[in-house]
C-alpha cells in the first residue's frame, strides 16, 4: 500500500476501536452491568455456602466449602406453616395454575382480537372500549367483588370456586383479557385485509379463516402473549394469596412464607436458593423463547 | 324479469360510510363475456363498487344481480365470482396448490374434481412447476398468476380484478396485461377490472366506466371515450399527454378566443341546434397537424415554440395559442428549435367542445 491510499479517502472509512467515545460507552456499560449483576452473584454464592460461612459475613467471597444442601432443603424440606415439603409443593401448584391459565387466556383473547379486528360487528367499538377501561382499573378495587362473584357463581353451579385452583385460573384469565385482546387485535389488524377478503371469497367462515389463514401467520404474537402470561402469572402474588388456600398456594406465596418466617433462625442460604428456584421459570422462558421469538418473527415476515 | 340478459347488473346502488357517500344511486349493466374496466383516480369509488359486487361490502341501498339472480344479500362465496386482489392476498403458509384449492376444499368438493380443476388452471396459467412452492418463493409475476388461478379454479362466470398489476414494475405490468387479455380471450367470461391506469383500461376493455365521486362519468368503448368524451372530466382524464383546453366563445358556428377563430366545420354536435354560449374547446396534442400535412388542414395558425420535451418515439412541443400554453405531439424525428415559429393545423372534427358552465359535451 502506498501512502496515497492512507491519505486519500477511498473505500470504507477506517474505524478506531479504542476511540474516546467507545471507551466511554463500553466503560459505562460494563460498570452498569456489573452493578446489576452483583446481587445475582451474591445470591448464587450465598446459596452455595454453609450457614457457618454465611454468618462469617464475607458476602462477596466465593464459598470455601461448596454445598448443594441449601438448594435441596429449599426444594424438598423447608417448612411453611404445617407443611414441610419445601417449595416443590408450591412449584407444582404454580404449574397447575399456570398451564390452564395461559392456554385459556390466550385462546380466548386471540379469538377476541380476531373478531374485533376482522369482523366489525355492531357494538364492537363499544365492547373494545369497555375492555380497555378494564385494563386501567386498579386490581385492588376488584379484589373483594371477585371473591363475592366466585362464591356466588360456585354456589349457583354447586361447586367450590373461591379458594380453588379453578377459581384462580378464571381470575387470571379475566385479568389477562384486556391487554391480551389489545395485543391480538392490533396484530390481526396489521395483517393485510385483502387476505381476509380473499378467504371470504373462498367461502371460509369465522373459524376456518381463524384457524387456517390467521393462525398460521400468528406465531410471533402467540409467543409474545405466552411470554407475557407465563411471567405475569408465575410472578403473581396478590391473586395467589387471596383466591387460594395454604395447601394450594402458588410458589411465590410459599417463597414469601419461607423467607419471612419468624420462627427459628434466618437461613439466608436456603432463602437465596428458594428465591433463585422461584425465579427460574420466567428466566427459562426468556432464554428459550427468545430464539423462538426471532424465528417466529422471521417466519411471519414472508409476505403473501 | 328482464335481468337474464346481463351477466352483472347493478341497480340504484348507494353506499355511504357514515356521512360520506361513496356511491350514489349507481346503475350499471354488464354483458356476458364483457371486459369492463372501472377507471378513475383514487377515491372515486371504483374499488368500493367492486367490493360491493363481490359482497365484501354491504351497500346502503340498491340491488346487485349476477346472472339474473339477486345476490344482494348473498355471501361472497355464493355469488359465483372469483376475485384477484392488488396485493394478491395469497395465503403465505399454504403452498400454491393449497392456495388454489382452499376455496374448493371449503366447498367440500370431491378430491378428483379438485385435482382436475387445479390441473386445468395450472396448465392455462403455466404454473405447474410452482404448485408445491410457498408464495414467499415466487416472483411478483408468478404470484399474480397464482392469484388469477385462485379465481380460475372456482370455475365462475364473473372475474373481479382489483388493480391486479399495480404492484409490479412497468415492464412486467405490460407483459401481464397481455396475459390477462389473452386469458379473457380464452375463457370468454365476464371480467370487471378496477384500475387507475388509463393504458390498462384502454388496452383491455370492451367498455370503460370512468368514475368520479361515486358516479359514472361516462360508460363507453375505449374508442368512444377517447374520441368523444361526454364531459370535460373524461376528456382531461383520458389521454397522455392530456388534452389542451381553451376557454372561449361559441359564436355563429365557430369557436372564438381573442384573434383565434375556429369554424367548427365537420364537428358532430350532440344537438341539432347549438346556441351561442361560453365554451371550452379541447384539442388533443396528437390531433394537432404539423409538417407537410398542414396544407390540407381546415384551420391553420402560427405558433412559436417555447419548450421541447423529447420522449423518444415522439416529441412534445409547448407553444402558445391565443396566449395560452398549448401542447403539440410531433414525430420524434422532427427537428425543432426553441423560439422557432411553427405552422400548425387543427381539424375541428376531432376536437371536443364543452359548455363552459356544465362542462358537458356540445
Interface residues (C-beta under 8 A of the other chain):
Chain A: X192 X194 X195 X197 X198 X199 X200 X201 X202 X203 X204 X208 X212 X213 X216 X217 X302 X303 X304
Chain B: X51 X54 X55 X56 X75 X76 X77 X78 X81 X82 X83 X85 X86 X87 X88 X89 X90 X91 X92 X93 X94 X102 X103 X106 X107 X134 X135 X136 X143 X150 X162
